[in-house]
Amino acid sequence: MTLLLAPMEGLLDFTLRDILTRVGGIDRCVSEFIRVSGTLLPERAFVRVVPELNHGGRTRAGVPVRAQLMGSDPVCLAENAARLAGLGPAGIDLNFGCPAKVVNRHGGGAALLDDPELVARIVSAVRRAVPRSMPVSAKMRLGNLCDTRAVECAQAIEGAGASELVVHARTKAHGYKPPAYWERIRDIRAHVSIPVIANGEIWSVADALRCREQSGCDALMLGRGQVCDPGLALAIARPGHAPLAWEALLPLMAEFWQLIKAHIEPRARAGRLKQWLNYLRRRHPQAEAAYAAVRTENDPARVSQTLFGTEPAWHHGAPG
Ligand SMILES: Cc1cc2nc3c(=O)[nH]c(=O)nc-3n(C[C@H](O)[C@H](O)[C@H](O)COP(=O)(O)O)c2cc1C
């Protein structure tokens, strides 16, 4: 099975991508979206979101990273894609799924799924603007308010030249509320011939197997499930592989903290660590104690002392 790491703006940036891809099992990443609205962005704007551009478009573990663009103006997106392509990403992905009000109000993200013709013009303009060797892919939801035009959108994306399509199996109106409608991806697959990757609500190996069965897809994209359990991709990719134990996660968290300290401004550091711990709680009971120990703490030095001092707090009284 091919496994992709999902783009997650505000959560899964280059620091967490670095850590999660080091565990193994992830074949490819898509960056958080880079919003394009009316201007040609300077190169540094792309590199800020995708610092992997300075390292051959790969994470330190060598996993390729596609850069995701989001916008609604085909000409402007094409100009930005051309500049981005010059920086050497592993590919360019286009966002047709963002549910944010501010984005949709400007006609971007999931709102575009009401207009398959515009979707096609965007993909086609970007495809023409970048070298043939650069993959252009897309990520869509099933629709904006309903899923009746899902196949039409997927066909528009394929017809305009995208080489691959990720489908998050929900409409914008569904938000993030379970379930994900994996069987709808099977309908889409039946109507396009490019590879289709299934995404949404894969939290465990059992979910991955069910998603594969219902969608018919051999490639899956993992989002929150992989953040909660960094061993998930490996467990899916290698049946029988032991789950990633909490003890094996501790050095990864310490490395994450080093990256945070090196790259993230001081006032945001504690929040970043707490954010990941909050996700880890879902899969690792021991994360509960660690989270409780720093929950109200915002001072990075004290967070560091509490979690990574000589006697980390989670060594005491950790449940389970
Ligand atoms: C905090 C957060 C940020 C996200 N940011 C993006 C984004 O930048 N681009 C995108 O295409 N999807 C984005 N998504 C959607 C995810 O890529 C994915 O489609 C969704 O979380 C469903 O997959 P999951 O159930 O495995 O998490 C985001 C989701 C979350 C929760």
The ligand as an SDF file (V2000), in Angstrom:
LIG
                    3D

 31 33  0  0  0  0  0  0  0  0999 V2000
   -5.7710   21.0980   11.4400 C   0  0  0  0  0  0  0  0  0  0  0  0
   -6.0130   20.6550   10.0170 C   0  0  0  0  0  0  0  0  0  0  0  0
   -5.4330   21.3520    8.9680 C   0  0  0  0  0  0  0  0  0  0  0  0
   -5.6520   20.9360    7.6250 C   0  0  0  0  0  0  0  0  0  0  0  0
   -5.0080   21.6120    6.6250 N   0  0  0  0  0  0  0  0  0  0  0  0
   -5.1530   21.1760    5.3340 C   0  0  0  0  0  0  0  0  0  0  0  0
   -4.4300   21.7910    4.2610 C   0  0  0  0  0  0  0  0  0  0  0  0
   -3.6160   22.7070    4.4560 O   0  0  0  0  0  0  0  0  0  0  0  0
   -4.6360   21.3260    3.0100 N   0  0  0  0  0  0  0  0  0  0  0  0
   -5.5120   20.2800    2.7450 C   0  0  0  0  0  0  0  0  0  0  0  0
   -5.6630   19.8940    1.5840 O   0  0  0  0  0  0  0  0  0  0  0  0
   -6.1730   19.6680    3.7430 N   0  0  0  0  0  0  0  0  0  0  0  0
   -6.0060   20.0810    5.0240 C   0  0  0  0  0  0  0  0  0  0  0  0
   -6.6540   19.4250    6.0300 N   0  0  0  0  0  0  0  0  0  0  0  0
   -7.4470   18.1960    5.7310 C   0  0  0  0  0  0  0  0  0  0  0  0
   -6.5580   16.9610    5.9170 C   0  0  0  0  0  0  0  0  0  0  0  0
   -5.5200   16.9370    4.9520 O   0  0  0  0  0  0  0  0  0  0  0  0
   -7.3790   15.6570    5.7630 C   0  0  0  0  0  0  0  0  0  0  0  0
   -8.0140   15.6800    4.5080 O   0  0  0  0  0  0  0  0  0  0  0  0
   -8.4370   15.5280    6.8600 C   0  0  0  0  0  0  0  0  0  0  0  0
   -7.8810   15.7810    8.1390 O   0  0  0  0  0  0  0  0  0  0  0  0
   -9.0590   14.1160    6.8560 C   0  0  0  0  0  0  0  0  0  0  0  0
   -8.0770   13.1370    7.0710 O   0  0  0  0  0  0  0  0  0  0  0  0
   -7.8660   12.4430    8.5240 P   0  0  0  0  0  0  0  0  0  0  0  0
   -9.2040   11.9750    8.9950 O   0  0  0  0  0  0  0  0  0  0  0  0
   -6.8810   11.3390    8.2610 O   0  0  0  0  0  0  0  0  0  0  0  0
   -7.3140   13.5260    9.4470 O   0  0  0  0  0  0  0  0  0  0  0  0
   -6.4710   19.8210    7.3640 C   0  0  0  0  0  0  0  0  0  0  0  0
   -7.0710   19.1370    8.4150 C   0  0  0  0  0  0  0  0  0  0  0  0
   -6.8500   19.5290    9.7310 C   0  0  0  0  0  0  0  0  0  0  0  0
   -7.4890   18.7450   10.8510 C   0  0  0  0  0  0  0  0  0  0  0  0
  1  2  1  0
  2  3  1  0
  2 30  2  0
  3  4  2  0
  4  5  1  0
  4 28  1  0
  5  6  2  0
  6  7  1  0
  6 13  1  0
  7  8  2  0
  7  9  1  0
  9 10  1  0
 10 11  2  0
 10 12  1  0
 12 13  2  0
 13 14  1  0
 14 15  1  0
 14 28  1  0
 15 16  1  0
 16 17  1  0
 16 18  1  0
 18 19  1  0
 18 20  1  0
 20 21  1  0
 20 22  1  0
 22 23  1  0
 23 24  1  0
 24 25  2  0
 24 26  1  0
 24 27  1  0
 28 29  2  0
 29 30  1  0
 30 31  1  0
M  END
$$$$
